[in-house]
Amino acid sequence: MSVGGAEAVPTARTTPAPQPAGRRGDAYPEATPTMQPSRYALALRRGWRLLVAGSLLGVLAGLAFTARTAPTYRASTSVFFAPARGDTVSELTQGSTYTQNLMQSFAKVTTQPEVLNPVIQKIGLQTTPRQLAMHITADAPLNTVVLTISVTSSGAQQAADIANAVGVQLQATVQQLTPSGTGGVRPINVTTVATAQVPQTPTGPSPLRNALYGLIAGLAVGVLAALARHLLDDRVRNREQAEALTGLSVLTTVAYEPGRRRSPRNQTVQDAFRRLRTNFATGLNRPAGSGTSVVVTSSIRGEGRSTTAVQLARALAESGSTVLLVDADLRRPRLAAMLSLPEQPGLHDVLVGGTTLGAAALAVPHSSLRLLSAGRAADDPGAALASPAMRALLAEAARNYDAVVLDTPPVLEAADSLVLGQHADALLVVVDASRLRARDLTACLHQARLAALPIAGVVLNKDRAAPRSAKPPRRKRPRVAAPRALGFSLKPGLSDHAL
């Protein structure tokens, strides 16, 4: 249909906009970072690098502590306590019970200054009884009369000397503390039954034990860091969070595809936009391709808005509809370069009367899709898109095409998408799950709702939870037989053309 006639310039549509797909009332609750068990698992899975780094650093710290710590040696002596007299079985039993009841007290006495001061003076240690007591342990098992005294020291000989000196001094101290019986006889005899020997190998530090402690501590720090990062991260990460934050339905999710699999021709990507085509048409309560116009925008740049517009237009064209793809981003046009088509003439040329829509819309090869590129640069893009000529162009495009898809600048960058959205049937908001902050998405939707735009839903891009495409198999290089006429074989990786 030509636009060269003297038709009256149509005005903006006054028919009420259809109810946006997935809208859930007037209240749009903001998402709160509730941590359910599944969220904990998700936070740990996303923060696995922090867990690995924390564990490795903990192990290295444990090994470094081991290397910087001087070796310690342990020496032990055993002292036997027995009743001094017992002529009958009853006396022996009473004496044994009396001695066992005092064993814990004797263990306490072992680390008291009454015992340790003479030991310090005898050996000539440069320490105090309190400090020395920290290296001495006295253990008396239940129902026994044997006290084991263990001493740890940085020197093997010193550990044995201190242990033996403490055992000898304990004997003298016990004799002084216990009351004397008839005839001045002490009721308890103390005998050293095992003298301390010089240890041949150090008992600490243990590299394995310190590495294990470091691993546990580092892993705990990594877990706390991963959970803290998850709680403090306000990016819109998944479908549930996007729906809770916006109050809108996610019409499709596009998986995060690393490397060479991130291609518009990827089968998984194409299936995602076919779902968008179906869900979008369902939300409008009419087939996609009956004069439908949709504005594709985002909160900020770099969220995949232009790619979404192209893929949605391709998906609509696949269904047999005639589709016009309009590059309405006069500030940073991209669609002509993406589709390898000329930039001029384009949208701005039509708006200023330099050409017609039919002449400027270029056919995209192998499809019923046409592209209206941005055209020459505009001095004031906002004024051009808000002009009556733009409204007339949209009305004409709706009459000539089954579907019109407009790629517009981000909402937080310019008001162009809000202006064009007032003359469209629906507004699609593209959300990058890897970088968009919740506050930016909230601000974008707030402006769209203030303008009373018919928001159809959200397209969640780079969703790591969405199914990915299969990794393409690696091509094997063909093996080239070596020329036999030469009488020798080539090195691996060389062919006869390299000669």
Buried (B, 14 or more C-beta within 10 A) or exposed (E): EEBEEEEEEBEEBEEEBBEBBBBEEEEBEEBEEEEEEEBBEBBBEBBEEBBEBBBBBBBEBBBEBBEEEEEBBBBBBBBBBBBBBBEEEEEBEEBBEEBBEBBEEBBEBBBEEBBBBBBBEEBEBEEEBEEBBEBBBBBBEEEBBBBBBBBBBEBBEBBBBBBBBBBBBBBEBBEEBBEEEEEEEBBBBBEBEBBBBEBEEBBBBEEEEBBBBBBBBBBBBBBEBBBEEBEEBBBBBBBEBBBBBBBBBBBBBBBBBEEEBBEEEBEBBBBBBBBBBBBBBBBBEEEBBEBBBBBBBBBBBEBBBBBBBBBBBBBBBBBEBBBBBBBBBBBEBBBBEBBEBEBBBBBBBBBBEBBBBBBBBBEBEEEBBBBBBBBBEBEEBBEBBBBEBBBBBBBBBBEBBBBBBBBBBBBBBBBBBBBBBBBBBBBBBBBBBBBBBBEBBBBBBEBBEEBEBBBBBBBBBBBBBBEBBEEEEEEEEEEEEBEEEEEEEBEEEEBEEEE
